[in-house]
Amino acid sequence: MPNIEQNNFNNLVTQIETTHQTLQTQVIKSISTTLTIRNWLIGYYIVEYEQSGEDRAKYGSYLIKELSFQLSDEFGKGFSQRNLRNMRQFYLSFEIWQTVSARLSWSHYQLLIRINNEQARQWYIKEAVECN
């Protein structure tokens, strides 16, 4: 390299690499958090539609199927019947948004909603957050 001090150049490369990696990690976390919020809200909307202001749902078996068909047609992947059922269960398992940790991803919550015992679920949430 002509007229470039190698040590300064290496420092420049290191700074750029560090900045890139740090911001890339932040973007990934931001996307994960946003998807978790979206999925909780979709679960909320489904439950509210099913219950129509009532305490218990009176929904037909075709709701999830029809939603999946229409949303998949419009947005593509991510709106399978199974995923929509998981979003619904996510909301039912964590009806108070403040109980949802931004430090956990949608993948974490898909596993956590399968745990029926509330104390066990809270223990796993604490462990997942603490262990990153």
Disulfide bonds with the S-S distance in Angstrom:
none
